[in-house]
Every structure is written in C-alpha cells, then in structure tokens.
C-alpha cells in the first residue's frame, strides 16, 4: 500500500508546478515595470546559474533525447535574459549619470574588473565575444540543427517501416514497437524544435549588439541633454555601464550557445560526452607523436623551453600510461545459484534448427576445423546448389555430436523428425559396385546410404585397386553429404513455409509489383500461396521461376478455390518448367503410359470413390504398382529419365500412390505437355504385356 504524501511533499509538488507560471510573470515585470538595482543583481546571477546548469546537463546526457526539453528551456532562458536587458537598459539610462554603481554591483563588476575600467577595451572584448558567439558557435549550431532536422524527418518513414517489419517478424513485442514509434516521433519533434530554437540564440546575439548601441548612444544624449554632463564624462559613465550590461548578458548567452551546439552535434552513445571523448582520446599511438613533436619544438633555439618541454613530458607520460597493459578487472561475482534438477526450460524441449545432422563421436573428425572440416565445406556447397535449383534459401544445417549414437553412426533430421540414418567410417573409402566389376575388392560389405547400391568400405591404400577393378570410390564426407542432398530434395516441402513465401513475394515485388498486388492478399492469401508452393515442391517442381508460377496462380485462382485445384491449374500452365528438369530441350521426352484397359479401370475407381482420401481401390493399386515396377526396372538400369503420363483426373491420385515407392518418377497429365514438345513412349503399363517398347515416336494432344 502506497503511503500518503506528507504536507511538505504536497507543498513541494504544488510549488514545482507553479514555478514556470511565476517565472513568466516575473519576466513580464522585468519588461514593463522599473526594478531596483538589487533585483537586477539577483536576476543576473540567477541567469548565469541557469546557463551553467543547462551547459552541464547538455555535456552529461548520453543522447540528445535525454534532454528533450532543451528547446523550451532555451526559449525561456533567452526571454529571461532579454527581460533583464530591458530592465537594465531602463536603469542605465535613468540613473547612469550617478556613477558606476547606479545599475547594480554585477554590472559594475563586469564593467570594471573584466575590462579593467577602460571602455575602449570593453568595446573590443565585447566585439570579440559577439564574433565568437554569432559567427562561429551560433551559425554552426544553426546549420547542424537544420541538417539534422531535415535528415531526421526524411528518415522517419523508413524507421517506421523498419519497426513494422521487426514487429511482423516477431523480433519485438507490440509494447516495444509502441515505445520505438514514440521515440521516433519524439526524435523528429526534438530536432524540428532545435532547428527553430537555434534562431532564438542567433536573434539574442543580434539583440545584444543593438541594445549596446542603444545604451551608449541614448546614454550620451541623455547625460548631455538632461543632466548637463560633459560629453567625455557622459561617454565614460554610460559606455562603461552599457558594456558591463552587455557582458553580463553575453556570458550566459555564450554558455547557452555552447550547450545548443553540444546537443545538436552529439552522436548517440551509451556514455556521456566527457566519457565518450576521454575514451576515444585514450589511444597511446596518438599521444606518442604529440610528445615527440613537442619535444623537438622545445629544444629549438628561441622557443619557450620552460613551457613546451613540460607539455612534451606530460604528453609522453600520458602515452606511457595508456600503453601499459591494464590489470584484469576482478569482479565480485556471486556464485551461480544451484540448478534445480526438477526445473525444465523451453530450451530443453525445443530445437530451432530446421535441418540438422547428429553424428557419433567417431565422426567428429569430419567436422573438426583442425582437419579442414571436410563435411562442413561439402554441406555449404550442397546448400548453395540446392537453393539455386529449388528457388529458395535452404536453412542452415546444424551439425552436433550425439553421445547416444554409435561411434560411426549419423542421423539426418528435418524439423525435428528423423528422415535418414546410417553408418560410415571416416578414415575409409566407400567403393560403389557399378555392376561391371572384374575383380571384387575385399572390404566391409554394405549398401550405399543414398541409392541402396551394393558397396564395400575399403581402406585408403586400396583406392587405386578399387578404381582399376571398376568401382566408384568416394570418401566418407561425400557419402554423408550426398545422402543429405537426397533427403533435402525429397523433403524440400518441409523446409518451405510462410516466412520463405513472404521473402519470395517481397523479392518479386521489387520487379513485378503489379503481379504481387493482383495475387495477394486477394484472391490468394499468404497461407494458400505457401500451401501451393509446398505441394509443387513435394512433387519435385522447383520454384526457381517464381514469377511465372505466380502468374499461373493468378490464372488458376479464377478456375479453382481449393489448394488441390489451384495446384493442378498451375501445373498445366508451367508444364515446360516441369519437363525441362527431365530432359534437354532438344530431345524428346521419354514417357510411360497406362494401357487403355487400366486407364478405364482407374477412371471408374476414381468416380466411385469421389472425394475419398484414398480413391484408388486397394487391389487396383497393387496391380498398378506391380506393373509400373516391372515397366520401370529396365529404364532404371539404363539410367533414363522418364515420366508417367495419364489423364488430368487421375494424375494427382496416381502421383500420391507412386510417391512412397517411386519418389523419382514424375506423374504428368496430358495437359501439362507443351504442344511443341515431342514425346517418346518407352513403355505401356497394363494388360498382360506389362512392358513393351514401341517402335515409333508418339505425340499427345493436350485436349
């Protein structure tokens, strides 16, 4: 429960809120009513105190916005000084004939002590102060304020967009975004106000010159005409008082000008200005040349040796002090609290890596930097290659050791799911059996992790023997990298999400803004576009030509509403993209077709099933799989690319059926074949034949 404030505290709060109105009322009194010399003395001292306080605050803030009230403070400080000038001018002109103490002790002290009682010297001192204040400090600060205000206002939209982007990306909370927006708005207001406040400082300096001229000229005229003083006495009395009054006003004005200049020239830093400057000057290499140059100057004939040589010694001492190694900082750090064995953190149950490889301790040499980390280099190359081919950036691969795995085992994970695992020997080589081996090489028999081919692990000294025998020999890092390559390609859809979709759309928007505007958010949402892209990747269609795919989405969205319908519409419009990854442009496309009887049975099964998740009757599905396996075996032995071509209605169910058993077999519909692309029917699936090789080249109509 918060205690109630005391009566004294309430009085302080009320007094603090009434200071500014009372000060403004006092300013009006200075401008209108005559005030005694004692009140002027108090006002001048208070003015100097306020100016010093403003200067000290300006020098010690860490960033300009920490003193955001400075423009308003500068306004009221300038008005206070002008009010004092008006009041002192009235006193000087009315009582100047009485002597130096007529306008108060402060003006008298500035007029006698600072300028030695010689008003001619005072005029030159005042002129020099005005040149410094008006021409150098005020003009420079005004220019910096103007440029800062312009640049800050120009950069404001970009900063707001950056905040929105960070908020959408989840890098900050809505409260942090709100605070950042308020800071940006305050920064723009501050520099805009400083641009105007700098004009107050400049106007105040000009007003000081005019007030001095009025006091001198008016005082001499009044002294001669009203008080009968000789011109020399009148000039001496009134000029001395006028210069004292001007110096009393210009010293605080100079302090405020320095404060304004230090504020507008500040660069945001975690340190205040003294700490920032001292830290940047604490460089031994900078002070050593200073000491050497001063030392050379100090020994030259005619130079003031007693002044320069101590300065050289001081610079040398600073350089020596800075060059000494700093002792380690010993901090009293409290011992960490004992961990609670029952506590569970989010880091213990989540892993942010989308793509990872876990290796046993025996495979650590493959990622050891001291051994040139051969696996890391190959993984980086694979990421770049697949990213270019698929059209989006493959995420980083996190590789870590897992003590739970056998020594030579590894495991590939995608999104936390294990998609592959096998065993390799880092010091040996894998010899792949190409099927035409003259003399088998002795080794550890196994299956190739990627393609399932017969292979043997051999020692490095048998490499030449295996190559001569007809084996294809690769090292352990290449085996694992090739396995990773295959898994990434087969599971590319799992690596593509809404964030990747948004990045692709933002990149496309730079060159085709109208296309992106016609695509999203209407007629297709970001979620739908992402789902369509994932389905295309799942069926082996790259997103490299994303502009053409988006154009196809716009057209397909007018014909279908579901993701499946849009995917089929997109595929029919980008058939050339699909086919160019299967066969060179100048060669016919090898295709496998379904027998008319089997095509009819498949169409009947699909009509009966309707919207079922598995529309193909199980017995028919087994017949199709067996027939395709029989037909595809010779093509696989010949290492020929081919595509299974069927009707548009059967393409999607047939592709889903074949994907687990034949992931590398693309399934196309007749409508996806370009009119100008020749095709070669290499096999027909169905009937009793199962496989037959045609003697002629065929072409299909897209109708």
SVG drawing of the C-alpha trace seen along z (x, -y; Angstrom):
<svg xmlns="http://www.w3.org/2000/svg" viewBox="-19 -71 88 132">
<polyline fill="none" stroke="black" stroke-width="0.4" points="0.0,0.0 1.4,-3.4 1.8,-5.8 0.0,-9.2 2.3,-12.1 3.2,-14.5 2.0,-18.1 5.6,-19.2 5.6,-16.8 2.3,-18.2 3.7,-21.7 6.8,-20.8 4.6,-19.3 2.4,-22.4 5.5,-24.7 7.1,-22.8 4.1,-23.1 3.8,-26.9 7.5,-27.7 7.1,-28.2 4.0,-30.4 5.6,-32.6 8.8,-32.9 6.8,-34.0 5.0,-36.6 8.4,-37.8 9.6,-38.2 6.6,-40.5 7.5,-42.5 11.1,-43.0 9.7,-44.1 7.1,-46.6 7.9,-47.8 11.1,-49.5 13.0,-47.3 15.7,-48.3 19.3,-47.5 19.3,-44.8 16.6,-42.8 18.7,-43.2 21.8,-41.8 19.8,-38.8 18.3,-38.3 21.8,-38.4 23.3,-35.9 20.2,-33.6 20.6,-33.9 24.3,-32.9 23.4,-30.0 20.7,-28.7 23.0,-29.0 25.8,-27.0 23.2,-24.3 22.0,-24.0 25.5,-23.6 26.4,-20.9 23.2,-18.9 24.0,-19.2 27.5,-17.9 26.5,-14.9 23.5,-13.5 24.2,-10.2 22.0,-11.1 20.2,-14.3 16.7,-12.9 17.7,-12.7 17.4,-16.5 14.3,-16.7 13.1,-19.8 16.2,-21.8 14.4,-23.8 11.8,-25.1 14.5,-25.7 16.5,-27.7 13.4,-29.8 12.7,-30.8 16.4,-31.4 16.6,-33.7 13.5,-35.5 14.7,-35.9 18.0,-37.4 16.2,-39.8 13.9,-40.8 16.9,-41.6 18.4,-43.6 15.3,-45.7 15.2,-46.3 18.9,-47.1 18.6,-49.4 16.0,-51.4 18.2,-51.6 21.3,-52.6 19.5,-55.4 17.7,-56.8 20.5,-56.5 23.6,-56.3 24.7,-59.8 25.1,-58.8 28.1,-56.6 29.1,-53.0 27.1,-51.6 23.8,-53.1 22.9,-49.9 23.9,-47.4 27.0,-45.7 27.0,-42.9 27.1,-45.3 29.7,-47.5 31.9,-44.4 31.7,-43.3 32.4,-46.8 35.4,-47.4 37.0,-44.1 36.6,-42.2 37.7,-45.0 40.0,-46.9 37.9,-50.0 38.7,-51.0 35.5,-51.2 37.5,-51.1 39.0,-47.8 35.5,-46.7 34.1,-47.5 36.8,-45.3 36.3,-42.5 32.5,-42.6 33.1,-42.6 35.3,-39.5 32.7,-37.7 30.0,-38.6 32.1,-37.3 32.7,-34.1 29.1,-33.6 27.3,-34.9 29.7,-33.9 31.2,-30.7 29.1,-28.9 25.6,-30.1 25.9,-29.9 27.5,-26.4 24.9,-25.1 22.1,-26.5 23.4,-24.8 23.7,-21.4 20.2,-21.8 18.8,-22.5 20.5,-19.5 19.7,-17.2 16.0,-18.2 15.9,-17.6 17.6,-14.2 15.5,-13.1 12.2,-13.9 13.3,-12.2 14.3,-9.1 11.2,-8.9 9.1,-6.8 11.9,-4.3 12.3,-3.9 8.5,-3.4 8.7,-0.7 11.6,1.0 9.7,1.1 6.7,2.7 9.0,5.2 10.6,6.2 7.1,6.5 5.8,8.7 9.0,10.8 8.4,11.3 11.7,9.6 9.9,7.3 6.7,7.2 3.8,4.7 4.7,2.8 8.3,2.4 7.1,1.4 4.9,-1.3 7.8,-2.6 10.0,-2.7 7.4,-4.6 7.1,-7.1 10.9,-7.5 11.0,-8.1 8.2,-10.7 9.9,-12.4 13.2,-12.5 11.6,-14.2 9.9,-16.7 13.1,-17.4 15.3,-18.1 12.5,-20.2 12.2,-22.2 16.0,-22.6 16.0,-24.0 13.7,-26.8 15.4,-27.2 18.7,-27.9 17.1,-31.0 16.5,-32.3 20.2,-32.1 21.1,-33.9 18.5,-36.6 19.6,-37.0 23.2,-37.7 22.0,-40.3 19.8,-41.9 22.8,-42.2 24.6,-44.3 21.6,-46.6 21.0,-47.0 24.7,-48.0 24.4,-50.7 21.1,-52.0 22.6,-52.2 25.7,-54.0 24.1,-56.5 21.0,-57.0 23.1,-57.4 25.4,-60.1 22.4,-62.0 20.5,-61.9 23.7,-62.6 24.4,-65.8 20.8,-67.0 19.1,-66.1 21.9,-66.0 24.3,-68.6 27.3,-66.3 30.3,-67.0 30.5,-64.7 33.6,-62.9 32.1,-62.2 28.8,-61.1 30.6,-58.8 32.7,-57.3 29.8,-56.7 27.2,-55.4 29.7,-53.4 31.1,-51.7 27.6,-50.7 26.4,-49.7 29.4,-47.4 29.1,-45.9 25.4,-45.3 26.2,-43.7 28.9,-41.5 26.6,-40.3 24.1,-39.3 26.5,-37.8 28.4,-35.5 25.2,-33.4 24.3,-33.7 27.7,-32.2 27.1,-29.4 23.7,-28.6 25.2,-28.7 27.8,-26.2 25.1,-24.0 23.0,-24.1 26.0,-23.3 27.0,-20.3 23.4,-19.0 22.9,-19.1 26.4,-17.7 26.0,-14.7 26.1,-11.2 24.0,-8.6 26.2,-6.7 26.0,-4.7 28.4,-7.2 28.1,-10.9 30.1,-13.4 33.1,-13.5 33.3,-9.7 32.9,-9.4 35.7,-12.0 38.0,-10.6 37.5,-7.0 38.2,-8.0 41.3,-10.0 42.7,-7.1 45.0,-5.9 48.7,-5.6 49.6,-5.7 48.0,-9.2 49.9,-10.7 53.3,-9.4 53.7,-11.6 52.4,-14.6 55.2,-14.1 57.9,-13.7 56.9,-16.8 56.6,-18.9 60.0,-17.6 61.6,-18.6 59.9,-22.1 61.1,-22.5 64.8,-22.1 64.8,-24.5 66.6,-27.9 64.3,-30.8 61.4,-28.6 60.0,-28.9 61.7,-25.8 60.2,-26.0 56.7,-25.8 57.0,-23.4 59.2,-20.8 56.9,-20.2 54.0,-19.9 56.0,-17.3 56.8,-15.5 53.0,-15.5 52.1,-14.0 54.8,-11.4 53.5,-10.4 50.0,-10.1 51.3,-7.9 53.3,-5.7 50.3,-5.4 48.0,-4.4 50.4,-1.8 50.7,0.1 48.7,3.3 45.6,2.9 45.3,5.2 42.5,7.7 39.3,6.5 38.3,8.7 34.6,8.5 32.8,9.8 30.5,12.1 28.1,14.1 28.3,17.8 25.6,19.1 22.6,20.5 22.5,24.3 20.4,25.7 17.1,27.2 17.1,30.7 13.3,30.6 13.2,27.3 12.5,27.6 13.2,24.7 11.9,24.1 15.4,24.7 15.3,28.2 12.3,29.2 12.7,27.2 15.3,27.0 15.1,24.1 17.2,25.9 15.0,27.0 17.8,29.1 20.3,31.0 22.9,33.8 23.6,35.7 26.9,37.6 28.5,40.1 31.8,39.3 33.7,41.4 32.6,38.9 33.7,35.8 36.9,35.6 34.7,34.8 33.7,31.5 37.0,30.8 38.4,27.4 41.9,28.7 41.3,31.3 39.8,28.7 36.2,29.8 35.6,31.7 31.9,32.3 31.2,28.6 32.6,27.5 30.5,30.1 27.4,29.2 27.8,25.5 28.2,26.3 25.1,28.5 23.0,25.7 24.1,23.3 23.4,25.7 20.0,26.8 19.0,23.3 19.7,22.2 17.9,25.2 14.8,25.1 14.4,21.3 14.6,20.6 17.2,20.5 17.8,23.8 18.2,23.2 21.5,23.7 22.4,27.2 23.1,27.7 25.7,30.4 26.3,31.6 27.6,34.7 25.3,37.1 26.8,39.4 23.8,41.7 24.6,42.7 27.0,45.5 30.5,44.2 30.2,44.3 26.5,43.5 24.9,40.3 21.3,39.2 19.6,36.5 16.7,34.6 14.3,32.2 12.0,30.2 12.9,32.5 11.9,35.6 14.5,38.3 14.4,38.8 17.5,40.9 20.3,42.6 23.2,44.8 26.8,45.7 30.1,44.7 33.8,44.9 35.6,41.5 39.1,43.0 37.9,45.4 36.5,45.1 33.3,46.3 33.6,48.4 30.3,48.5 29.6,51.5 28.5,50.3 27.5,53.8 30.5,54.4 33.2,55.5 36.1,57.6 37.8,58.5 35.9,57.8 37.8,55.9 37.9,57.1 36.2,54.8 33.3,54.3 30.1,55.0 27.2,52.6 24.6,50.7 25.1,47.2 23.0,44.9 21.7,42.8 20.8,45.1 20.9,48.5 23.6,49.9 25.9,52.7 29.2,51.3 32.2,52.1 34.1,50.0 37.8,50.2 41.0,48.7 42.6,45.7 45.5,47.8 43.1,49.8 41.8,46.8 43.8,47.4 43.0,51.2 39.2,50.5 39.3,47.9 41.1,50.3 38.5,53.0 35.7,50.8 34.4,49.4 33.3,45.8 35.3,44.6 34.2,41.7 35.2,40.6 33.1,40.7 32.3,36.9 31.0,37.2 28.8,40.2 27.1,38.3 26.8,35.1 25.2,37.0 22.8,38.6 21.9,35.2 21.5,33.8 18.9,36.5 17.0,36.1 16.8,32.3 15.4,32.7 12.9,35.3 11.7,33.3 12.1,29.7 8.4,29.1 9.0,29.4 11.7,26.7 9.4,24.2 6.9,22.2 5.1,18.9 8.3,17.0 10.0,18.2 6.9,17.4 6.8,13.9 10.5,13.4 9.9,14.7 7.0,12.3 8.9,9.3 11.8,10.1 9.3,10.5 7.6,7.2 10.7,5.2 10.5,6.1 6.8,7.1 4.7,5.1 1.5,5.3 1.7,9.1 2.1,9.4 -0.7,6.9 -3.1,9.0 -2.1,12.2 -2.2,11.4 -4.0,10.8 -6.7,11.3 -7.5,13.7 -5.0,15.9 -3.8,15.5 -0.2,15.9 -1.2,19.3 -2.7,20.5 0.3,19.4 2.6,21.2 0.5,24.4 0.5,24.3 4.3,23.9 4.8,26.7 2.7,29.0 4.7,28.2 8.0,28.9 6.5,32.1 6.0,33.2 9.5,32.1 8.6,28.8 11.2,26.1 10.2,22.5 13.1,21.0 10.9,19.3 8.7,17.8 7.4,15.0 5.9,17.5 4.5,19.6 2.8,16.6 1.3,15.6 -0.1,19.2 -1.5,18.9 -3.4,15.7 -5.0,17.5 -5.6,20.7 -7.3,18.9 -10.1,17.9 -10.8,21.5 -10.5,23.2 -10.7,22.4 -9.1,25.3 -5.3,25.8 -5.5,29.0 -7.4,27.4 -5.0,24.4 -2.0,26.7 -3.4,28.6 -4.2,25.4 -0.6,24.1 1.0,27.3 -0.9,27.2 0.4,23.7 4.1,24.4 4.5,27.7 7.7,26.6 9.3,25.8 8.5,29.3 9.7,31.0 13.0,29.1 14.3,30.7 13.7,34.2 15.2,33.9 17.2,31.4 15.2,29.1 16.3,30.6 15.4,34.2 12.0,35.9 10.5,36.7 10.5,40.4 7.1,41.3 5.3,44.3 1.6,44.6 -1.2,46.7 -2.9,49.3 -6.4,48.3 -8.0,51.1 -6.0,50.0 -6.8,46.3 -10.5,47.2 -10.4,49.1 -8.6,46.2 -11.2,43.7 -14.1,45.9 -12.4,46.3 -12.0,42.5 -15.6,41.8 -16.9,44.3 -14.5,43.0 -15.5,39.4 -13.6,37.2 -12.1,40.1 -8.6,39.7 -7.5,43.0 -9.6,43.0 -7.9,46.0 -9.3,49.4 -6.5,51.4 -6.5,54.3 -6.2,52.0 -3.5,50.0 -1.4,53.1 -1.8,54.1 -0.7,50.6 2.4,50.6 3.4,54.0 3.0,53.2 4.9,49.9 7.8,51.6 8.0,54.2 8.0,51.5 10.4,49.1 13.1,51.6 14.7,51.7 14.6,47.9 16.3,47.6 19.0,50.0 19.5,47.8 19.5,44.7 17.0,43.0 14.7,40.2 11.1,40.7 7.6,39.5 4.3,41.4 1.6,39.6 -2.1,40.1 -5.4,38.2 -5.7,34.9 -8.3,36.5 -6.0,39.4 -2.7,37.5 -2.9,36.4 -4.2,39.8 -1.7,41.7 1.2,39.4 0.2,39.9 0.2,43.7 3.6,43.8 5.4,41.3 6.3,43.7 7.6,46.5 8.9,44.4 9.8,40.9 11.9,40.1 9.0,40.9 7.2,37.7 3.5,38.1 2.2,35.7 -1.2,35.1 -1.7,34.8 -2.5,31.1 1.0,30.5 2.8,31.5 3.6,28.4 2.3,28.6 5.8,28.2 7.4,30.8 7.9,34.2 7.5,37.3 8.7,40.9 6.5,43.7 9.1,46.0 6.7,48.3 3.0,49.1 1.7,50.2 -1.3,52.6 -2.9,55.6 -0.9,58.8 2.1,57.4 3.2,55.1 6.0,53.7 6.7,53.2 9.0,51.0 7.3,49.0 9.0,48.7 7.7,45.2 7.6,41.8 4.2,40.6 2.8,37.2 -0.2,36.3 -2.8,33.7 -3.4,31.5 -7.2,31.7"/>
</svg>
